[in-house]
Amino acid sequence: MLTTVLVVSIIFCIRPELNTVSKAQFKKHWVPLIVLALLYTISICTSNASLSELSLPVTYMIMFATPVPTLVLSYYLERKTYVYSVTCLVVLQVIAAVVAVPNTGYVASSYGVFLALCSVVTAAAKPVLAGILMHDRNETGLTPLALVWYYTLIGMFCMLLIFLVSSERSYMYIQLASSAWRSSVAIVFGSLLASAYNILMFYLTMYTSALTNTVLGNVKQVIVILITYCIVEVGDFAMVNVVGILAAFVLSCAYGYVLAAGSGWSWRSEEGLPTTGVGSKASENTPLTEEAPKDTCSWW
């Protein structure tokens, strides 16, 4: 988180015109910005904590459900209505991704499942809230870079408090002391990758949608499964897993095709009817701009 703040600050120094951060802006939008940071922090903490309570297959299966709450939250908060084909493709992709997970032993506790579900819900809510905040970015100045700067800065202090009260930090000291050089390189390199990931994900949400963000997240996780179970050789693929992997990729491509056709979703007015302008002909190639009705996403 600290690295992300530093990277974005350097970008602001190199390109001052991109710096829209201000005290007045934070004072006006501090509530959703803090909520966004808390969603980010809770998502990371609960996800990491659940790993000690769940086996890898169970963890993957629960995390693959993220697009479903994203779809629901997008409907109620962003006031987006998706056509039935998109909804069906999302549900089918989730099922296919679950089937793609090899069975190397199912170990789970109720506490671990609870933590994983918390991670899923917060991970689903984060891009939805980010999409709402970026909807009127030309007026508010809440661009992807500004949001990344705010929520990683706030999240950094939240995570620091958790770190200070956690007994697990003693293991970090042992690891750093035993292999300081390797650990330092891993932390720096991982932090730089995380910074790029944070920035790219917010731009992805701006130019597509929160739902596409989480659908592509499942594609990423399926690729991770391929790497984990093939290269690391922690398990073997059954035929049903191969079918699940292929189906997940095919359904993801079909999802993208439907949205690229230009009729995948529409904004709803306060009366619940499709709007004009962006309207029912909107596609995810249409960025969230000021042309959309300003009363559809103004939650703060």
C-alpha positions in Angstrom: 0.0 0.0 0.0 2.8 2.4 0.8 4.5 1.6 -2.5 1.3 2.3 -4.4 1.0 5.7 -2.7 4.6 6.5 -3.6 4.2 5.3 -7.2 1.0 7.4 -7.7 2.7 10.4 -6.0 5.6 10.1 -8.4 3.2 10.0 -11.4 1.5 13.2 -10.0 5.0 14.8 -9.8 5.8 13.9 -13.4 2.3 14.7 -14.7 0.9 17.4 -12.5 -2.2 17.7 -14.6 -3.2 14.2 -13.4 -3.2 15.3 -9.8 -6.8 16.0 -8.8 -6.3 15.3 -5.1 -7.3 18.1 -2.8 -8.3 18.8 0.8 -11.7 20.1 -0.4 -12.3 16.9 -2.4 -11.5 14.6 0.5 -13.7 16.7 2.8 -16.6 16.3 0.4 -16.2 12.6 -0.3 -14.5 11.3 2.8 -17.3 8.8 3.7 -17.2 6.7 0.5 -13.4 7.0 0.3 -13.0 5.6 3.8 -15.6 2.9 3.0 -13.6 2.0 -0.2 -10.4 1.7 1.9 -12.1 -0.4 4.5 -13.5 -2.8 1.8 -10.0 -3.1 0.4 -8.5 -3.8 3.8 -11.2 -6.2 4.9 -11.0 -8.1 1.6 -7.2 -8.6 2.0 -7.3 -9.5 5.7 -10.2 -12.0 5.5 -8.8 -13.6 2.4 -5.4 -14.2 4.0 -6.8 -15.3 7.3 -9.1 -17.8 5.6 -6.1 -19.6 4.1 -5.2 -21.2 7.4 -8.7 -22.5 7.8 -9.5 -23.7 4.3 -7.7 -26.0 1.8 -6.7 -24.5 -1.5 -9.6 -26.1 -3.5 -12.2 -24.8 -1.1 -10.6 -21.3 -1.2 -10.7 -21.2 -5.0 -14.3 -22.4 -5.1 -15.6 -19.7 -2.8 -13.5 -16.9 -4.4 -14.9 -17.9 -7.8 -18.4 -16.8 -6.7 -17.3 -13.1 -6.6 -19.0 -12.0 -9.9 -22.4 -13.0 -8.5 -22.5 -10.5 -5.6 -20.9 -8.0 -7.9 -23.9 -8.4 -10.3 -26.4 -8.0 -7.5 -24.6 -4.9 -6.0 -24.2 -3.4 -9.5 -28.0 -3.7 -10.0 -29.0 -2.1 -6.7 -26.2 0.4 -6.2 -25.1 1.4 -9.8 -28.6 0.9 -11.1 -27.4 -1.1 -14.0 -29.7 -3.7 -15.6 -28.0 -6.6 -17.4 -29.7 -8.6 -20.1 -30.5 -12.2 -19.3 -27.7 -13.6 -21.5 -25.1 -11.7 -19.6 -26.5 -12.9 -16.2 -26.6 -16.5 -17.4 -23.1 -16.3 -18.8 -21.8 -14.9 -15.5 -23.5 -17.7 -13.5 -22.3 -20.4 -15.9 -18.7 -19.0 -15.8 -18.7 -19.2 -12.0 -20.0 -22.9 -12.1 -17.4 -23.8 -14.8 -14.6 -22.1 -12.7 -15.6 -24.1 -9.7 -15.6 -27.4 -11.7 -12.1 -26.5 -12.9 -10.7 -26.8 -9.4 -8.9 -30.2 -8.9 -9.9 -32.2 -5.9 -6.8 -32.4 -3.7 -8.7 -32.7 -0.5 -11.5 -30.6 0.9 -10.7 -29.1 4.3 -12.9 -26.4 5.7 -14.1 -24.9 9.0 -17.2 -22.7 9.5 -14.9 -19.8 10.6 -12.8 -20.2 7.5 -15.9 -20.2 5.2 -17.2 -17.1 7.0 -13.9 -15.3 6.4 -13.8 -16.3 2.8 -17.4 -15.1 2.2 -16.5 -11.8 3.8 -13.6 -11.5 1.4 -15.9 -12.3 -1.5 -18.5 -9.7 -0.6 -16.0 -7.0 0.1 -14.0 -7.8 -3.1 -17.3 -7.6 -5.0 -18.4 -4.3 -3.5 -15.0 -2.5 -4.0 -15.2 -2.1 -7.8 -18.9 -1.3 -7.6 -18.2 1.6 -5.2 -15.2 2.7 -7.3 -17.5 2.8 -10.4 -20.0 4.9 -8.6 -17.3 7.4 -7.5 -15.7 7.6 -10.9 -19.1 8.1 -12.7 -18.9 11.9 -12.3 -15.1 12.2 -12.3 -15.0 15.1 -14.6 -16.8 17.2 -12.0 -15.5 15.6 -8.8 -11.9 14.9 -9.9 -12.2 11.3 -8.5 -10.1 9.7 -11.3 -8.7 6.2 -11.1 -5.3 7.6 -9.9 -7.0 9.8 -7.3 -9.0 6.9 -5.9 -6.0 4.6 -5.8 -4.0 7.3 -3.9 -6.8 7.8 -1.4 -7.8 4.3 -0.7 -4.3 2.9 -0.4 -3.2 5.7 1.9 -6.2 5.2 4.2 -5.9 1.4 3.9 -2.3 1.6 4.8 -3.0 3.1 8.2 -5.9 0.6 8.7 -3.6 -2.3 7.9 -0.9 -0.8 10.2 -3.3 -0.9 13.1 -4.1 -4.5 12.4 -0.4 -5.3 12.1 0.4 -3.7 15.5 -2.3 -5.8 17.4 -1.5 -9.0 15.5 0.7 -11.7 17.0 1.6 -12.9 13.5 4.1 -10.1 13.0 6.6 -12.2 15.0 6.8 -14.6 12.1 7.7 -11.8 9.7 10.6 -10.8 11.9 11.9 -14.4 11.9 11.6 -14.6 8.1 13.3 -11.2 7.5 16.1 -12.2 9.9 16.7 -15.6 8.3 16.7 -14.4 4.7 16.8 -10.6 4.6 18.0 -10.2 1.0 15.5 -12.6 -0.5 12.6 -11.3 1.6 13.4 -7.7 0.7 13.5 -8.4 -3.0 10.3 -10.3 -2.8 8.6 -7.5 -0.9 9.8 -4.7 -3.2 9.1 -6.6 -6.4 5.7 -7.8 -5.1 4.8 -4.3 -4.0 5.6 -2.8 -7.4 3.5 -5.4 -9.1 0.6 -4.7 -6.7 0.9 -1.0 -7.5 0.6 -1.6 -11.2 -2.3 -4.0 -10.5 -4.2 -1.5 -8.4 -3.9 1.3 -11.0 -4.8 -1.0 -13.9 -7.8 -2.5 -12.1 -9.3 1.0 -11.5 -8.8 2.0 -15.1 -10.4 -1.3 -16.1 -13.4 -0.6 -14.0 -13.7 2.9 -15.5 -13.6 1.7 -19.1 -15.7 -1.4 -18.6 -17.5 -2.2 -15.4 -17.2 -3.7 -11.9 -18.8 -6.9 -13.2 -16.2 -7.3 -16.0 -13.5 -6.6 -13.4 -14.6 -9.6 -11.3 -15.3 -11.8 -14.4 -11.8 -11.2 -15.6 -10.6 -11.9 -12.0 -12.0 -15.4 -12.4 -10.1 -15.8 -15.7 -7.0 -14.8 -13.8 -7.7 -17.4 -11.1 -8.2 -20.2 -13.6 -4.8 -19.3 -15.1 -3.4 -19.4 -11.6 -4.9 -22.9 -11.1 -3.2 -24.0 -14.3 0.1 -22.7 -13.1 -0.3 -24.0 -9.5 -1.4 -27.5 -10.4 0.7 -28.0 -13.5 4.1 -26.3 -12.8 4.1 -26.7 -9.0 2.6 -30.2 -9.4 0.5 -30.2 -6.2 -2.3 -32.3 -7.8 -3.6 -33.9 -11.0 -6.3 -32.7 -13.3 -9.3 -35.0 -13.9 -11.2 -34.8 -17.2 -14.0 -32.9 -15.5 -11.4 -30.2 -14.4 -10.2 -29.9 -18.0 -13.8 -29.4 -19.2 -14.3 -26.8 -16.5 -11.2 -24.9 -17.5 -12.2 -24.9 -21.2 -15.8 -23.9 -20.4 -14.6 -21.0 -18.2 -12.6 -19.6 -21.0 -15.3 -20.1 -23.6 -18.0 -18.5 -21.4 -15.7 -15.6 -20.7 -15.2 -15.0 -24.4 -19.0 -15.2 -24.9 -19.5 -12.7 -22.1 -17.1 -10.3 -23.8 -18.8 -10.8 -27.2 -22.3 -10.0 -25.8 -21.1 -6.8 -24.2 -19.1 -5.8 -27.3 -22.2 -6.2 -29.3 -23.5 -3.0 -27.6 -26.6 -4.2 -25.8 -25.3 -6.0 -22.7 -26.5 -3.5 -20.0 -28.5 -0.3 -19.5 -28.7 2.4 -16.9 -31.9 2.7 -15.0 -33.5 5.9 -14.0 -34.9 6.5 -10.5 -38.3 5.3 -11.8 -36.6 2.0 -12.8 -36.9 2.5 -16.5 -34.0 2.2 -19.0 -32.5 5.6 -19.7 -31.8 7.3 -23.0 -28.3 8.5 -24.0 -26.1 5.8 -22.7 -29.3 3.7 -22.3 -30.0 0.2 -23.5 -27.5 0.6 -26.3 -24.6 1.1 -23.9 -21.7 -1.3 -24.1 -18.7 -1.8 -22.0 -16.7 0.0 -24.6 -18.5 3.1 -23.5 -16.6 4.7 -20.6 -18.5 6.1 -17.6 -18.8 9.7 -18.7 -20.9 12.7 -18.0 -23.3 11.8 -20.8 -25.0 9.3 -18.5 -27.9 10.6 -16.5 -26.4 12.3 -13.4 -29.1 10.9 -11.1 -28.4 7.3 -11.7 -25.2 6.9 -9.7 -25.1 9.8 -7.3 -25.1 7.9 -4.0 -22.8 10.3 -2.2 
